[in-house]
Amino acid sequence: MNGAQERTTPLPRLAVGRYRLVFEGERLEGRDSYWGSAWRGLLGSALKHLVCITRLEECPPCFVYRSCIFPYLFL
């Protein structure tokens, strides 16, 4: 660059969080495997409701499918 100093732009701050949730039932009725599936379904449904911008029922035909966080975590 002919002796000129190269200008750089500082990177913006990126907030990152890591969470671990542990749920424990007071009373277990039925099969244990059912409860894990039920919790995953409830959390997945809530996450999709929060992050989905198209509100399509199925993810694969969506135009943001490859960059969406929901299928990355739940599909």
Residue, then its C-alpha position, 0 to 999 in steps of 0.5 A: m500500500n505504498g507505505a500507508q498504514e492499513r486501516t482496520t475496523p474493530l469487530p463489534r462485541l458479540a454477547v454469547g451465553r451458555y445455559r444448562l437447564v435441568f428439570e425434575g418432576e415431583r411425581l412421575e407417572g407413566r414411562d420415563s422415556y415419555w417425559g423426556s420426549a414431552w419436554r423436548g417437544l414443548l421446548g422445541s415448540a416454544l423455540k420455533h414460535l420464538v425464532c420462526i419468521t415464516r410460520l410455516e409448519e415444516c422447516p425444509p421448504c422454508f427459504v431460511y432453512r439453511s441459516c435458521i437456528f431451529p433446525y440446527l438444534f431440533l431437526 
